[in-house]
Every structure is written in structure tokens, then in C-alpha cells.
């Protein structure tokens, strides 16, 4: 049974007349008669009998005609519900984010999105950026927030870029860095490579590392307390105006930058919830 067949049954039951029904539905009378025969054959029952005042429905035909009304109403309700869902996404959004992004950016972003779409829930994965890239690739998560430029053939959107700076509580000269105490911190291999490459470009001696801590926030706190200098991204330095900072550059004098991206697979855009979130991020609403 097609949608049109239910319309035919509903209208014919109201009109009780083949000619009038065909006119209302804008189909020819032979086409209508042929379609009614196919409906009878499909269900294996007789739907109607010809009468002096039009057609008379059999008991089976009455049941089908009344069912037609319910079927058509249900169809319209389903259609309306789907339209409403498209306007108000719901479901679980699986997101992956680097540890730093989770700590400083993700919460306010998700809160603002959920205030717009309250039926949305989140499943969050945190880790190193390299782990998040792998999770997006394997489709374990829908969207990944990644710090650094990784090989990625899917879709991506640049969120912001950071500069890197040598940071200390006292004035420091870049030429003296090999003799200064450095605070190192555990980070993803991509950022570590950026810092190591910059150092090798400018110094022949290894850095004098006095301590290594587990994350960038602890490193900043050590620097603030005068224990040594750190090489830190600009986002972590917001609100720390009392520190002495020197942005590092490559040999061409260009500032060394670190990008933060949103990664996702193009086929994910077919899901209304994911598309709504991506549109929200790309519009800069967060």
C-alpha cells in the first residue's frame, strides 16, 4: 500500500462515488478503478459493491477506509515530529577533546549549546590530541577538538591559534636560556617536537631542565613562583600580566604558532544533531 492508496480509500469512503472521487484526487476514473482492484487483490478482500446511489462498502472495505484515516493522520504526525526534531536536535553527542581544551574551553561551549538544544546529552573523551585524532578517524567519537596540525583527510575547522613564549617572573634574554633553569611539562608529541625543533635551531647546548611536571598548568604555577622559566602557549598565559614573556620565532623571524582544530568526518553531517553542533561552532557562537 502506498500513501496515495490510503488517500483513495479515505476519499472514496467520504464521496461514495467513483466519478467524484477521481475528480477530487485529480486522477482519471479508469486509473482509480484499476487502483482499487489492485488494493482488493493485495488484501484478498472485496472492498465495495456498486449501488444505486454510488458505491457501498463491504465490512472489510469499511475497516480499510477507517484505517486509512488513522494511517494518514499517523503519517502527518510522524512528518511533523521529524520536522520538529530537525529544528530541535536531541540525542547523545560523542565529543573528544585534548586535556587542555577540556579544562579551559569545553565546559562553557557545551553549556551554551545545551541551553539552545536542551534535549542533547554529551559523552566526553579526553586525552592527548593524537589519541583524539585516532578516535575521530575510527568513528569512536563524532567530533574531536585537537591542538596541533595532524595529518587529517576529513573535514576540519580552525578554532584559534596560539603563539609560544618563553616566560619568567624576571627579565630574561634568549641568549642566556641554556644557563637558566627550565621547567618542562608533559605534553603531546606534536608540541614537544615544536619546542625541541625551535631549541635545536637556536642552541647547540641542551636546556638546563631543573624540574619536569605533569601538565602545563603546573608548569605555569612553577614559573609564577620563580622556580624557573617555561615555554608556554598563549592561551595558558591569559590573565598573567605580571610575567615577562618573549614570543619565540623561527629562523625567518616568523612567530611559532600552534593551531587548535575541530576535526570531524564529512558523512557525520548527515546526522542532524552533529550538523547543528558543527554549525554552532563554525558560527563562532561559543
N, C-alpha and C positions, 0 to 999 in steps of 0.2 A: 504493500500500500504506500502510495506517495501522498505528500501533503495535499496535492490537488484532488486526489480521490476522496479524502475526508471532506474537503470543501464541497465536492459534488453531492455527497450523501447529505450533508447538513442543509444545503440549499434546496435540494430536491424534496427533502422532508418538509421544508417550510412551504415550498411552492405547490407540491403535489402535482406538478405539471412539467413534462419534458421540455416543451417549447419555451416556457417562461424561464425554466432553469438554465437552458442553453443561452438564452438572451442575457440573463443576469451575469453569467460566467464568461460571456463573450466567446463561446465555442459553438460549433455547428451541431445541429441536432443529431446527425449520423455519428459524429465523433463522440457525443455524450452517450448515445445508446450503446456504442461499441465499448466505451469505457465501463459502463455499468455491467455489461456482460462479462468483462474481464474481472471485475470485482466479485461477481457471483461465482465465477469459475475458481477464483483464488480461495474463497472461503467455502466453496462447495454447498452453498445455500441459495435459495431463491429470495431475492430482496423485495420484490414488488409484483403486483398484478395490475393489468390495465383496468380502469374503471370508467363509469360514465362521466364522472366529474374529474378525471385525471388518473393518477396512479394511487394504488392502495398498497401500503407497506405490509409485508408479512411480519410475523413476530420476530423473525431473525433480522429482517430489514429494520424494524423499529429499534431493535437493540443496537445495530450498527449505526443508525442515524443518531441516536442519543449518545453513543460512544464517540461519534465524530465531533460532537460539540465539546466533549471533555478533552479529546485529543488535541483539538485546535486551541483550546484555552491553555492546555499544558504547554503546547509548543510556544505560544506567545509569552507565557510566564518564564519558560526557560530562556527565551530570547532576551526578555527584559532583564533577567538575572545576570546573563552573560554581559549585557551592556553595562550593568551596574558594577560587576566585578572589574570590567575593563577601566571603569572610572575610579574604582576604589580597590586597588590591588590588595591581596591578602595571601597568607601562606608563610612559609619559612624561607628566609634568605640566608644562604650559606656564604659567609664572608671570611676571608683570610687577611691578616694584616701583620706587618712586622711589629716587633715588640715596641719600638719607639712610637710608631703610628698608633698602635692600640692605646698606649698610655696617654698620649698628648692630643690626638686628633679624633679617634674613632667614636668615643662616647658622645660628645656634642653633635657629631654628624648623624649618628643613628637616632639620637633623641629628636632631632629636628625632623628627620624623615618620618619617624614613627608618629610624631604629632600630626603630620599630614595624612599618613596612612596607618591608623591605629590598629588595623587587623593584621599587620605584618609582625612576624617574630623573627629573631635572629639566632643563628648558630655560628659562633665565632671560633676561628682557629688562629692562634698566634704562634709566631716563631721567627726564625731568620728569614730574610727576604728570599733567599734561594729555595727554602722549603715552601714558601707561599707560591712562588712561580711554578714549582713542580705540582703543587696541589691544584692550581688552576688548570694546568696542562692535562692532568689526569681527571679533571672534572669532579674532583672531590669537593670543590667549592665553586660557587658561581662567579665570585669576584675576588680579586686579590689586590691589596694595596702594598706596593713594593717600593723599597728605597734602593735606587741604583739602576743602571742600564743593563739589563739582562737580554740575552738572545730570546726573542719572543716574536712568533709569526702571527699571533692572534691580534685582536683589537686592543688598543691602549689609549689612555688619555693622561696627559701631563697635568698633575695637580699643583706642584710647586717645585722650585729649585732652591738649593741651599749653596752657600759658599762655605769654604772651610777656613778656619782661622787658628793661628797659634794664640793661645790665651793664657794670661798670667795675671796675678794681682799686682805685679810691679812691671815697670817698663823693661822690655826685653828686646834684644837685637837678634835678627835672624842669624847673623854670622856667628853668634855665640851659642846657638842652640846645642851643638854637640857637648858643650860643657855644662849645660843646665839640666836640672833634674826633670825628667819627663814622667807624666802619669799616663800609662796606657790603659786601654779598656778592651774587653772582649766585644767584638762586633762581627758583622758578616764579612765573608771573604772579599766581597767587592769593595767595601770601604777600606778594609785593611790594605788591599792592593793599591788603592788610590794614594793612601798616606805613604806606604812603602816606596812607591814609584817616585812620588814627589821628593822624598828624602834622598833617594839614590841619585836623583838629578842634581841635587844641590850640595850633598856632603859625601865625603869619602869615608868618614868615621861613622860607626854605629851610634845611635842615640844612647844617652845615659839614662836608662829607664830605672827610676827609683822604686816604682810600685806598679802593679797591674791589678785592676779592679774588674768586677764582673759586668758592669754596664756603664753607659755614657753618663747617666745621671750621677753615679757615684764619682766618676772622674771629675765632673764639673764641681761637685762639692769639695773634692780634694783640692782642686785648683783655687776655689774661693777661699779656702783655709790656708793658702800659701804654701802647700806642700810641694808644689812643682807646677810645670806648665802642661797644658794639654793641647791636642789638635782636634778641634771640635766643630761640628756642623752648626750653622747659624740658627737653626730652629731651637736648639737646646739652650742658646745664649740669650733668647728673648727675656727681657726684664733684668738683665745683669749688666747694668751700666757702669758698675764700679770696676770692671775688669779691663785690662789692657789687651787689645786684640789687633792682630795683624793678619789680614787675609792672605792666604798663600796663592801663588801663581805658578804657571808652568814656565818653561824657558822662553816662551814667546811673550811672556807678561800677561797672559790671559788668566783670569781668575779660575781656580779649580772649583767646579760645581758638582753637586750631587742632586740628581733628579728623583722625585717621588712620583710614581705612576699608579694608575688604576689599570689592571690587566683583566681581560675577560675574553671569552670565546664568542665569535660572531653569532653562532647559532643560538646563543643564550638570549638574544634579542627577540626571539620568537615567544619567549615567556613574558607575559605582561608585567609581572612583579619585577623581574630583573631589568626589563627595559625602563620601567618607571624609576628605579633606583639609579640606573646609569644616566638617564636624562636629568635627574635631580642633581647628581654630582657634576655632570658636564655643564649644567647651567650655573654652577658656582653658588648654589643655594645653601651650601653647608658652611 
